[in-house]
Amino acid sequence: MPLYLNDEQTMLRDTARDFVAEHAPPSHMRSLRDANDATGFSRDLWKQFAEMGFTGILIGENAGGLGLGHVEAGVVLEEIGRNLSPSPFLSTAVAAVEALKGSAQAERWFPGILAGDTVAALAIDEGAKHRPSVSMTAERAGNGFRLTGKKQFVTHGHVADLLIVAARTAGSADDEEGVTLFAVPKDAAGLTATPERLADSSLAARIALDGVEVDADAVIGDVDAGRDPLNRLLRAGRTGAAAEMLGVGGGAMDMTVGYLKERKQFGTLIGSFQALQHRAAHLYSEMEVARAAVLKAQQLLDAGDERADQAVSVAKAMTGLATTLAVQEGVQMHGGIGMTDEYDIGFYMKRGRVLAEMFGDANFHADLLAKAAGY
Amino acid sequence: MTDLDTFRTETRAWLEANCPLEMREPVRTEKDTVWGGRDQSYMTPAQKQWMDAMASRGWTVPDWPKEYGGGGLSAAETKVLREEMARIRARNPLNSFGISMLGPALLKYGSEEQKLEHLPKIARGEIRWCQGYSEPNAGSDLASLATSAEDKGDHFLVNGQKVWTSYADKADWIFCLVRTDRTNKHNGISFVLFDMATPGVSTKPILLISGYSPFCETFFDNVKVPKENLVGELNKGWDVAKYLLGHEREMISGMGLGGTGGKNPLVVGALATIGVDHDGKLADPLLRAQIALFEVRAKAFAAQSERFIDELKAGRAHPAQPSMMKYYGTELNKARYELVMAAGGSDELEWESEASNGGREARAWLRTKANSIEGGTSEVQLNIIAKRILELPS
């Protein structure tokens, strides 16, 4: 399979590009922020995503979805990134869908996701840095389980209809085995979600589960074998976050190159200065390499290739490095106005930082790759 | 099964039957690489057997047309062949500037006679080519070159000097940029071919910091070049030169890939010298972190190389994209060798010892420093990206 978008994927990209730019441009994010919006995204927009078919991209045709893959999901995510559009698409239609796929819970939640009514959030992280360990406990209680512990960095966690929760049913925090994944509805007794505004104006919740009781059928996959669906969730989430970062970094780069072509100093366009040209050309190179890494990961995931895990880590780490460069060069080359709230380039820096951290930063994934390579 | 699946199955079987096991071992020294040419001496019978087997199918140049000695494969088939070769870690049977640089230029700009004369000999490794581009006063500003070609009716009379001519002392023929009009900088350059055995051609190797002499100074003193050896139009050689430079940059960018498949030599070397801690991690945590972050870029660049080739074959690549590949690949290769040297410590500083294989890594480390100079410096590539891809103003 050639490493570029095929005709259908290109058509989807054009559709997504037009749609997101029209309905959720950076000014949309800015107006939500200015209104101190308590939801974190527009529910109308989420319905429109559903009408466009986007929310069903990764859901099989037999379940009413489009039955497409990570390349197609990434095409939409890149436009979300480019427009800084607040959306539950990544957590719900990508990561949660991949976790639920093939489980008994899919039937319950997929119709709502397809309709743009349901939002899912991922309660995975327990500390400030993404780690594989899971401490939250899930003790057997009656017909089901009782969950106790804390999670953080749960995007949309305060408004989600469904929380995907990783908890420990056996062993201790750092064990690979003994993890179980649960689908916890938002109205479960003992669950509190406290939304926190992040640097990029998005809302992520700190979640406390204080003896939350769920039925046995809340288990996604098998008890003690939650790493399987969790890893599916993480692969999809990491690849999706990488695709969104391509949009953030690419958007910042395009804006900056555009600025170099219109801003004059010393009586000439600043884009004619070699000092800036070389920095812009270097940035372009990093972004191209990141784009290839993302498409490779998406294609390998869609093919069910055993090399996908490594490619996903490369994609997440590389987009983290490249996008971090893009947003910093963006602010620097814009000069003073790059520091103002009025100008959008700062929003790209903030969003890039959040996505770089999500599902493990570049160091986390470089470390994973090193371990896998035997050093 | 699709036609491509059938092709893969047959190719896999053919490679299994025809690629000698010895030719699936990593390339260790310069002598493991076959460059072809009149003076080609094979280190082992397996080298020749493998070269001949591949050449008999046209697979030294799989995507060239069959009438010029190629395999006539489609882009998709060529990719399958490369994948299947990588799968068994087969060595490249033949490396040459004829394949990577002159061939593509002749396919685009050469006359039918020139294609039939030169391409099959390149494909079979019979003639080794060198490139006469840079001059003492024409480096990054290549178009200021002064080597002259005077019109003498049936031939050109060439006088002047080239420098950084890779393997000029080992090459049979040269493709050379000469000035045919002094009044016009870019539109006064022509692209000619001639035999290095022609009277008046002499070469002098240049000793480099690596202790090796891969480059030469090349002198032309009243060299007669037949008119039929002009490629493309008179005074339009710059177009050919630029097209060929794109292919040269592609080739050099490939160095950023390091070894593909198999164990990573950088990691193997670091583990051998430094060892692991109780968690099985490289016992120098800061070097480990540097290597790990380097490997992220190296693996991402491998994906970019695949993407670039796919886009190129489909005619979707930006014409200036080879500059990006060259810039990134060479800077990556330099970074790789800084890590190789850091991992090897004082062992890798030995210049002549048997243990260091005659200072192999140290010399390779120094050799990489030319990667970002030859074929257009990194700074020239950044200029090209800025102007042609980003369209920044002059």
Chai-1 contact restraints between the chains, C-beta under 6 A:
chainA,res_idxA,chainB,res_idxB,connection_type,confidence,min_distance_angstrom,max_distance_angstrom,comment,restraint_id
A,P2,B,D310,contact,1.0,0.0,6.0,A-B,restraint_1
A,L3,B,E306,contact,1.0,0.0,6.0,A-B,restraint_2
A,L3,B,R307,contact,1.0,0.0,6.0,A-B,restraint_3
A,L3,B,D310,contact,1.0,0.0,6.0,A-B,restraint_4
A,Y4,B,D310,contact,1.0,0.0,6.0,A-B,restraint_5
A,Y4,B,E311,contact,1.0,0.0,6.0,A-B,restraint_6
A,V257,B,L390,contact,1.0,0.0,6.0,A-B,restraint_7
A,L260,B,L392,contact,1.0,0.0,6.0,A-B,restraint_8
A,L269,B,P393,contact,1.0,0.0,6.0,A-B,restraint_9
A,G271,B,L392,contact,1.0,0.0,6.0,A-B,restraint_10
A,G271,B,P393,contact,1.0,0.0,6.0,A-B,restraint_11
A,S272,B,P393,contact,1.0,0.0,6.0,A-B,restraint_12
A,S272,B,S394,contact,1.0,0.0,6.0,A-B,restraint_13
A,Q277,B,A386,contact,1.0,0.0,6.0,A-B,restraint_14
A,Q277,B,L392,contact,1.0,0.0,6.0,A-B,restraint_15
A,H278,B,L382,contact,1.0,0.0,6.0,A-B,restraint_16
A,A280,B,L390,contact,1.0,0.0,6.0,A-B,restraint_17
A,A281,B,L382,contact,1.0,0.0,6.0,A-B,restraint_18
A,A281,B,I385,contact,1.0,0.0,6.0,A-B,restraint_19
A,A281,B,A386,contact,1.0,0.0,6.0,A-B,restraint_20
A,Y284,B,I385,contact,1.0,0.0,6.0,A-B,restraint_21
A,S285,B,M324,contact,1.0,0.0,6.0,A-B,restraint_22
A,S285,B,Y327,contact,1.0,0.0,6.0,A-B,restraint_23
A,S285,B,Y328,contact,1.0,0.0,6.0,A-B,restraint_24
A,V289,B,A300,contact,1.0,0.0,6.0,A-B,restraint_25
A,V289,B,F301,contact,1.0,0.0,6.0,A-B,restraint_26
A,V289,B,Q304,contact,1.0,0.0,6.0,A-B,restraint_27
A,A292,B,A303,contact,1.0,0.0,6.0,A-B,restraint_28
A,A292,B,Q304,contact,1.0,0.0,6.0,A-B,restraint_29
A,A292,B,R307,contact,1.0,0.0,6.0,A-B,restraint_30
A,A293,B,A300,contact,1.0,0.0,6.0,A-B,restraint_31
A,A293,B,A303,contact,1.0,0.0,6.0,A-B,restraint_32
A,K296,B,A303,contact,1.0,0.0,6.0,A-B,restraint_33
A,V314,B,V296,contact,1.0,0.0,6.0,A-B,restraint_34
A,V314,B,K299,contact,1.0,0.0,6.0,A-B,restraint_35
A,V314,B,A300,contact,1.0,0.0,6.0,A-B,restraint_36
A,A317,B,V296,contact,1.0,0.0,6.0,A-B,restraint_37
A,M318,B,V296,contact,1.0,0.0,6.0,A-B,restraint_38
A,M318,B,A300,contact,1.0,0.0,6.0,A-B,restraint_39
A,A366,B,A292,contact,1.0,0.0,6.0,A-B,restraint_40
A,A366,B,L293,contact,1.0,0.0,6.0,A-B,restraint_41
A,A366,B,V296,contact,1.0,0.0,6.0,A-B,restraint_42
A,A370,B,A292,contact,1.0,0.0,6.0,A-B,restraint_43
A,A373,B,V267,contact,1.0,0.0,6.0,A-B,restraint_44
A,Y375,B,V267,contact,1.0,0.0,6.0,A-B,restraint_45
A,Y375,B,L271,contact,1.0,0.0,6.0,A-B,restraint_46
A,Y375,B,L282,contact,1.0,0.0,6.0,A-B,restraint_47
